[in-house]
């Protein structure tokens, strides 16, 4: 069974949240980021490091793309599907300072809550020409 991208209020809300998390102003504000990350948030970084909610909130202002004067994270091809009620999966690509990555996020809205929060995120670098062969 394959999932097709959906245009829905749920997907739109997750995309809006994802774009806000890429905004340097949000990345520099712990209180703004707290509203977008789920308390059970986990990220697996490109290095393989596992980030928790607290670790990410502490590090976010210093990560690339967080500074107002530095390079910006440029997203493209963002699509999403509703996997189940209250659960949206987003996929997209980014470019940051010439480096490309493929990204995947799970956004959830818990029963009784109105806001969507990022529950899981993973970014995988895309090798440049001649840097490696993609294998399945």
Phi and psi restraints in degrees (value plus and minus 20) as a CYANA .aco file:
   2 UNK   PHI    -127.8   -87.8
   2 UNK   PSI     127.0   167.0
   3 UNK   PHI    -116.5   -76.5
   3 UNK   PSI     117.2   157.2
   4 UNK   PHI    -125.8   -85.8
   4 UNK   PSI     127.1   167.1
   5 UNK   PHI     -74.9   -34.9
   5 UNK   PSI     123.5   163.5
   6 UNK   PHI    -145.1  -105.1
   6 UNK   PSI     122.2   162.2
   7 UNK   PHI    -120.1   -80.1
   7 UNK   PSI      89.1   129.1
   8 UNK   PHI    -166.8  -126.8
   8 UNK   PSI     147.3   187.3
   9 UNK   PHI     -84.8   -44.8
   9 UNK   PSI     -53.2   -13.2
  10 UNK   PHI     -85.5   -45.5
  10 UNK   PSI     -68.0   -28.0
  11 UNK   PHI     -84.4   -44.4
  11 UNK   PSI     -62.8   -22.8
  12 UNK   PHI     -80.0   -40.0
  12 UNK   PSI     -60.6   -20.6
  13 UNK   PHI     -85.3   -45.3
  13 UNK   PSI     -60.5   -20.5
  14 UNK   PHI     -86.7   -46.7
  14 UNK   PSI     -62.6   -22.6
  15 UNK   PHI     -82.1   -42.1
  15 UNK   PSI     -63.1   -23.1
  16 UNK   PHI     -78.6   -38.6
  16 UNK   PSI     -65.3   -25.3
  17 UNK   PHI     -82.8   -42.8
  17 UNK   PSI     -62.5   -22.5
  18 UNK   PHI     -81.2   -41.2
  18 UNK   PSI     -65.9   -25.9
  19 UNK   PHI     -84.5   -44.5
  19 UNK   PSI     -56.5   -16.5
  20 UNK   PHI     -84.0   -44.0
  20 UNK   PSI     -59.7   -19.7
  21 UNK   PHI     -87.1   -47.1
  21 UNK   PSI     -39.6     0.4
  22 UNK   PHI    -106.2   -66.2
  22 UNK   PSI     -30.5     9.5
  23 UNK   PHI     -97.1   -57.1
  23 UNK   PSI     105.2   145.2
  24 UNK   PHI     -74.6   -34.6
  24 UNK   PSI     -56.2   -16.2
  25 UNK   PHI     -82.2   -42.2
  25 UNK   PSI     -57.9   -17.9
  26 UNK   PHI     -93.2   -53.2
  26 UNK   PSI     -61.2   -21.2
  27 UNK   PHI     -83.4   -43.4
  27 UNK   PSI     -49.1    -9.1
  28 UNK   PHI    -103.6   -63.6
  28 UNK   PSI     -31.9     8.1
  29 UNK   PHI    -129.8   -89.8
  29 UNK   PSI      87.7   127.7
  30 UNK   PHI     -77.2   -37.2
  30 UNK   PSI     -63.4   -23.4
  31 UNK   PHI     -84.3   -44.3
  31 UNK   PSI     -57.0   -17.0
  32 UNK   PHI     -88.3   -48.3
  32 UNK   PSI     -63.1   -23.1
  33 UNK   PHI     -86.0   -46.0
  33 UNK   PSI     -56.7   -16.7
  34 UNK   PHI     -78.7   -38.7
  34 UNK   PSI     -53.6   -13.6
  35 UNK   PHI     -94.1   -54.1
  35 UNK   PSI     -36.5     3.5
  36 UNK   PHI    -124.8   -84.8
  36 UNK   PSI     -38.5     1.5
  37 UNK   PHI    -120.5   -80.5
  37 UNK   PSI     114.1   154.1
  38 UNK   PHI     -88.5   -48.5
  38 UNK   PSI     122.2   162.2
  39 UNK   PHI     -77.4   -37.4
  39 UNK   PSI     -41.9    -1.9
  40 UNK   PHI    -120.0   -80.0
  40 UNK   PSI      -1.0    39.0
  41 UNK   PHI     -74.4   -34.4
  41 UNK   PSI     122.0   162.0
  42 UNK   PHI    -161.2  -121.2
  42 UNK   PSI     119.4   159.4
  43 UNK   PHI    -148.9  -108.9
  43 UNK   PSI     121.6   161.6
  44 UNK   PHI    -128.9   -88.9
  44 UNK   PSI      91.2   131.2
  45 UNK   PHI     -97.6   -57.6
  45 UNK   PSI     149.3   189.3
  46 UNK   PHI     -78.2   -38.2
  46 UNK   PSI     -48.5    -8.5
  47 UNK   PHI     -99.5   -59.5
  47 UNK   PSI     -29.8    10.2
  48 UNK   PHI      75.4   115.4
  48 UNK   PSI     -26.5    13.5
  49 UNK   PHI     -85.9   -45.9
  49 UNK   PSI     118.3   158.3
  50 UNK   PHI    -117.1   -77.1
  50 UNK   PSI     104.1   144.1
  51 UNK   PHI    -126.5   -86.5
  51 UNK   PSI     115.7   155.7
  52 UNK   PHI    -117.0   -77.0
  52 UNK   PSI     154.5   194.5
  53 UNK   PHI     -72.7   -32.7
  53 UNK   PSI     -74.9   -34.9
  54 UNK   PHI     -85.4   -45.4
  54 UNK   PSI     -60.4   -20.4
  55 UNK   PHI     -83.0   -43.0
  55 UNK   PSI     -61.8   -21.8
  56 UNK   PHI     -88.1   -48.1
  56 UNK   PSI     -64.0   -24.0
  57 UNK   PHI     -79.3   -39.3
  57 UNK   PSI     -59.2   -19.2
  58 UNK   PHI     -89.5   -49.5
  58 UNK   PSI     -56.9   -16.9
  59 UNK   PHI    -109.3   -69.3
  59 UNK   PSI     -44.3    -4.3
  60 UNK   PHI     -70.8   -30.8
  60 UNK   PSI     -64.2   -24.2
  61 UNK   PHI     -83.0   -43.0
  61 UNK   PSI     -44.9    -4.9
  62 UNK   PHI    -118.2   -78.2
  62 UNK   PSI     -27.4    12.6
  63 UNK   PHI     -94.6   -54.6
  63 UNK   PSI     134.5   174.5
  64 UNK   PHI     -74.9   -34.9
  64 UNK   PSI     121.2   161.2
  65 UNK   PHI      69.9   109.9
  65 UNK   PSI     -22.8    17.2
  66 UNK   PHI    -112.9   -72.9
  66 UNK   PSI     -41.1    -1.1
  67 UNK   PHI    -106.0   -66.0
  67 UNK   PSI     122.4   162.4
  68 UNK   PHI     -85.3   -45.3
  68 UNK   PSI     -48.4    -8.4
  69 UNK   PHI    -119.8   -79.8
  69 UNK   PSI     -28.7    11.3
  70 UNK   PHI    -109.4   -69.4
  70 UNK   PSI    -193.0  -153.0
  71 UNK   PHI     -84.2   -44.2
  71 UNK   PSI     126.4   166.4
  72 UNK   PHI    -119.8   -79.8
  72 UNK   PSI     129.1   169.1
  73 UNK   PHI    -100.2   -60.2
  73 UNK   PSI     102.0   142.0
  74 UNK   PHI    -127.9   -87.9
  74 UNK   PSI      87.8   127.8
  75 UNK   PHI    -105.6   -65.6
  75 UNK   PSI     134.8   174.8
  76 UNK   PHI    -172.2  -132.2
  76 UNK   PSI     141.7   181.7
  77 UNK   PHI      35.0    75.0
  77 UNK   PSI      17.6    57.6
  78 UNK   PHI     -97.6   -57.6
  78 UNK   PSI     104.2   144.2
  79 UNK   PHI    -155.1  -115.1
  79 UNK   PSI     142.2   182.2
  80 UNK   PHI    -169.3  -129.3
  80 UNK   PSI     139.3   179.3
  81 UNK   PHI    -155.8  -115.8
  81 UNK   PSI     127.2   167.2
  82 UNK   PHI    -106.2   -66.2
  82 UNK   PSI      95.4   135.4
  83 UNK   PHI    -103.3   -63.3
  83 UNK   PSI     -53.0   -13.0
  84 UNK   PHI    -185.2  -145.2
  84 UNK   PSI     146.1   186.1
  85 UNK   PHI     -75.5   -35.5
  85 UNK   PSI     106.5   146.5
  86 UNK   PHI      60.5   100.5
  86 UNK   PSI      -7.4    32.6
  87 UNK   PHI    -161.5  -121.5
  87 UNK   PSI      99.3   139.3
  88 UNK   PHI    -142.8  -102.8
  88 UNK   PSI     116.8   156.8
  89 UNK   PHI    -129.5   -89.5
  89 UNK   PSI     103.3   143.3
  90 UNK   PHI    -129.8   -89.8
  90 UNK   PSI     124.6   164.6
  91 UNK   PHI    -154.1  -114.1
  91 UNK   PSI     126.8   166.8
  92 UNK   PHI    -190.1  -150.1
  92 UNK   PSI     156.0   196.0
  93 UNK   PHI    -139.4   -99.4
  93 UNK   PSI     133.6   173.6
  94 UNK   PHI    -151.9  -111.9
  94 UNK   PSI     137.6   177.6
  95 UNK   PHI    -146.9  -106.9
  95 UNK   PSI     109.5   149.5
  96 UNK   PHI    -155.1  -115.1
  96 UNK   PSI      93.1   133.1
  97 UNK   PHI      34.0    74.0
  97 UNK   PSI      20.8    60.8
  98 UNK   PHI      66.1   106.1
  98 UNK   PSI     -26.8    13.2
  99 UNK   PHI    -119.4   -79.4
  99 UNK   PSI     110.1   150.1
 100 UNK   PHI    -116.0   -76.0
 100 UNK   PSI     129.3   169.3
 101 UNK   PHI    -166.0  -126.0
 101 UNK   PSI     128.3   168.3
 102 UNK   PHI    -119.1   -79.1
 102 UNK   PSI     116.4   156.4
 103 UNK   PHI    -148.6  -108.6
 103 UNK   PSI     130.0   170.0
 104 UNK   PHI    -161.3  -121.3
 104 UNK   PSI     111.6   151.6
 105 UNK   PHI    -155.4  -115.4
 105 UNK   PSI     125.5   165.5
 106 UNK   PHI    -130.8   -90.8
 106 UNK   PSI     108.4   148.4
 107 UNK   PHI    -134.8   -94.8
 107 UNK   PSI     117.2   157.2
 108 UNK   PHI    -153.9  -113.9
 108 UNK   PSI     132.2   172.2
 109 UNK   PHI    -145.0  -105.0
 109 UNK   PSI      96.3   136.3
 110 UNK   PHI     -95.4   -55.4
 110 UNK   PSI     134.3   174.3
 111 UNK   PHI     -73.2   -33.2
 111 UNK   PSI     114.6   154.6
 112 UNK   PHI      64.2   104.2
 112 UNK   PSI     -25.0    15.0
 113 UNK   PHI    -127.5   -87.5
 113 UNK   PSI     129.6   169.6
 114 UNK   PHI    -118.9   -78.9
 114 UNK   PSI     -39.8     0.2
 115 UNK   PHI    -116.7   -76.7
 115 UNK   PSI     130.0   170.0
 116 UNK   PHI    -115.6   -75.6
 116 UNK   PSI     121.3   161.3
 117 UNK   PHI    -154.6  -114.6
 117 UNK   PSI     126.2   166.2
 118 UNK   PHI     -92.5   -52.5
 118 UNK   PSI     102.5   142.5
 119 UNK   PHI    -116.5   -76.5
 119 UNK   PSI     -55.9   -15.9
 120 UNK   PHI    -168.3  -128.3
 120 UNK   PSI     125.1   165.1
 121 UNK   PHI    -166.4  -126.4
 121 UNK   PSI     123.9   163.9
 122 UNK   PHI    -164.7  -124.7
 122 UNK   PSI     116.0   156.0
 123 UNK   PHI    -142.5  -102.5
 123 UNK   PSI     115.0   155.0
 124 UNK   PHI    -143.8  -103.8
 124 UNK   PSI     101.5   141.5
 125 UNK   PHI     -81.8   -41.8
 125 UNK   PSI     124.9   164.9
 126 UNK   PHI    -122.2   -82.2
 126 UNK   PSI      98.4   138.4
 127 UNK   PHI     -82.7   -42.7
 127 UNK   PSI     125.5   165.5
 128 UNK   PHI     -94.6   -54.6
 128 UNK   PSI     153.4   193.4
 129 UNK   PHI     -77.7   -37.7
 129 UNK   PSI     107.5   147.5
 130 UNK   PHI      63.7   103.7
 130 UNK   PSI     -21.3    18.7
 131 UNK   PHI    -110.0   -70.0
 131 UNK   PSI     -32.7     7.3
 132 UNK   PHI     147.9   187.9
 132 UNK   PSI     143.9   183.9
 133 UNK   PHI    -128.6   -88.6
 133 UNK   PSI     110.0   150.0
 134 UNK   PHI     -94.6   -54.6
 134 UNK   PSI     113.4   153.4
 135 UNK   PHI    -146.6  -106.6
 135 UNK   PSI     127.7   167.7
